[in-house]
Amino acid sequence: MPTHARERLLATAEELFYAEGIRAVGLDRILSVSGVGRASFYRHFPSKDDLVVEVLRGRDLRWRAWLDERVTALGGRPLNVFDALAERFARADFRGCAFINTIVETADPDSPAHRVAAEHKAAVTGYVAGLLAEEGHPDPAGTARAVVLLMDGAIVTALREGSTAPAALARTAASALLDAGRVG
């Protein structure tokens, strides 16, 4: 575990929020598990909401780097996003998408956490569009939106079913979509 208070707070909060939900985890629990005092918490974060936003920003950067690394290692093609997701679904600690979970928990689109989660989804869509553009797809932006829809559906279904199978099913659907050429 990190030794500095800010790092311990971020690591603890990320682990607890992902495992149990943002609303379910109170500040007292974060302080207890992290071993950081209340005064120290407030030196680093004005509120729990600020901690949530910072956790999400860090997770966004790490998750997108992971996705790019895995997609590249798996072949660098757009459909490889589903192969990467299957790996994620197989992990014992898989609990869905932290950003989908955040959007559900913070339904107010004007809340800072909701905005950060929406920005993450937009960045993932941009990444997929880039993969499609590299392959010369005629409508990378529109098709990327459909592919991310399939990715999100696979994530939620994998969580519900406790299975990696939704990644393969979504990959098959995305393949048919890409074979059709345009989404529209």
C-alpha positions in Angstrom: 0.0 0.0 0.0 1.3 3.5 -0.8 2.9 5.3 2.1 1.8 8.9 1.5 -1.7 9.9 2.8 -3.0 11.2 -0.5 -1.9 8.0 -2.3 -3.4 5.8 0.4 -6.7 7.6 0.2 -6.8 7.3 -3.6 -5.9 3.6 -3.6 -8.3 2.7 -0.8 -11.1 4.7 -2.2 -10.7 3.2 -5.7 -10.7 -0.3 -4.3 -13.7 0.3 -2.1 -15.7 2.3 -4.7 -15.2 -0.4 -7.3 -16.0 -3.3 -5.0 -18.9 -1.8 -3.2 -20.1 1.4 -4.9 -19.5 5.1 -4.4 -22.6 5.7 -2.3 -22.2 2.6 -0.2 -18.7 3.6 1.0 -18.6 6.4 3.5 -15.7 8.7 4.4 -15.3 7.0 7.8 -14.8 3.7 6.1 -12.2 5.2 3.7 -10.3 6.8 6.6 -10.4 3.6 8.7 -9.2 1.3 5.9 -6.5 3.8 4.6 -5.3 4.6 8.1 -5.5 8.3 7.2 -6.9 10.8 9.7 -9.8 13.2 8.9 -7.7 16.3 9.1 -5.2 14.8 6.7 -8.0 13.8 4.4 -9.3 17.4 4.3 -5.7 18.7 3.5 -5.8 16.7 0.3 -9.5 16.8 -0.7 -12.2 19.4 0.1 -14.9 16.6 0.1 -15.7 13.0 -0.7 -17.0 14.2 -4.1 -13.5 15.6 -4.9 -12.0 12.3 -3.9 -14.4 10.5 -6.2 -13.5 12.7 -9.1 -9.8 12.2 -8.6 -10.2 8.5 -8.3 -12.1 8.4 -11.6 -9.5 10.5 -13.4 -6.7 8.2 -12.3 -8.7 5.1 -13.2 -9.5 6.6 -16.6 -5.9 7.1 -17.5 -4.9 3.6 -16.2 -7.8 1.8 -17.9 -7.3 3.4 -21.3 -3.6 2.7 -21.1 -4.4 -0.9 -20.3 -6.9 -1.1 -23.1 -4.4 0.2 -25.6 -1.6 -2.1 -24.4 -3.9 -5.2 -24.5 -5.4 -4.3 -27.9 -1.9 -3.8 -29.4 -0.7 -7.0 -27.9 -3.7 -8.9 -29.2 -3.3 -7.7 -32.8 -4.1 -4.0 -32.8 -7.4 -4.4 -34.7 -10.7 -2.9 -33.6 -12.3 -6.3 -32.7 -9.4 -6.9 -30.3 -11.1 -4.6 -27.8 -13.5 -7.6 -27.1 -10.6 -9.9 -26.6 -9.2 -7.5 -24.1 -12.5 -7.2 -22.4 -12.7 -11.0 -22.1 -9.5 -11.0 -20.2 -10.9 -8.4 -17.8 -14.1 -10.4 -17.4 -12.1 -13.4 -16.3 -10.6 -11.6 -13.4 -11.8 -12.6 -9.9 -12.2 -8.9 -9.0 -14.3 -8.0 -12.1 -17.2 -5.8 -11.0 -18.3 -4.2 -14.2 -17.2 -0.9 -15.5 -16.3 1.7 -12.8 -17.6 4.4 -15.2 -20.9 2.8 -16.0 -21.3 2.1 -12.3 -20.6 5.8 -11.6 -23.1 7.0 -14.2 -25.8 4.8 -12.6 -25.0 5.9 -9.1 -24.7 9.6 -9.9 -27.6 10.0 -12.3 -27.3 13.8 -12.3 -25.5 14.5 -15.6 -24.2 17.8 -14.1 -22.4 16.1 -11.2 -18.6 16.2 -11.5 -18.3 12.4 -11.1 -21.0 11.8 -13.8 -19.1 14.2 -16.1 -15.8 12.5 -15.6 -17.4 9.1 -16.3 -19.0 10.4 -19.5 -15.7 11.9 -20.6 -14.1 8.5 -20.1 -16.7 6.9 -22.4 -16.1 9.6 -25.0 -12.4 9.0 -24.8 -12.9 5.2 -25.3 -15.2 6.0 -28.2 -12.4 8.2 -29.7 -9.9 5.4 -29.2 -12.1 2.9 -31.0 -12.7 5.4 -33.8 -8.9 5.8 -34.2 -8.6 2.0 -34.6 -11.3 2.0 -37.2 -9.8 4.9 -39.1 -6.4 3.1 -39.2 -8.2 0.3 -41.0 -9.8 2.7 -43.4 -13.3 2.3 -42.2 -15.7 4.6 -44.1 -17.4 5.9 -40.9 -15.1 5.5 -37.9 -16.9 7.9 -35.6 -20.4 6.5 -36.1 -19.2 2.9 -36.1 -17.1 3.5 -32.9 -20.3 4.6 -31.1 -22.0 1.3 -32.1 -18.9 -0.7 -31.1 -18.7 1.0 -27.7 -22.4 0.3 -27.2 -21.6 -3.4 -27.8 -18.6 -3.1 -25.4 -20.8 -1.6 -22.7 -23.5 -4.2 -23.2 -20.9 -7.0 -22.9 -19.5 -5.5 -19.7 -23.0 -5.3 -18.1 -23.9 -8.8 -19.3 -20.6 -10.3 -18.2 -21.2 -8.9 -14.7 -24.8 -10.2 -14.6 -23.8 -13.6 -15.9 -20.4 -14.0 -14.3 -19.0 -15.1 -17.6 -16.6 -14.1 -20.3 -19.0 -15.3 -23.0 -20.6 -11.9 -23.6 -17.2 -10.6 -24.9 -17.3 -13.2 -27.7 -20.9 -12.6 -28.5 -20.3 -8.8 -28.7 -17.2 -9.5 -30.8 -19.4 -11.5 -33.3 -22.0 -8.7 -33.4 -19.2 -6.1 -34.0 -17.7 -8.2 -36.7 -21.0 -8.3 -38.6 -21.3 -4.5 -38.1 -17.9 -3.9 -39.5 -18.6 -6.2 -42.4 -21.7 -4.2 -43.2 -19.4 -1.2 -43.6 -21.4 1.7 -42.3 -23.6 2.5 -39.3 -26.0 5.1 -39.6 
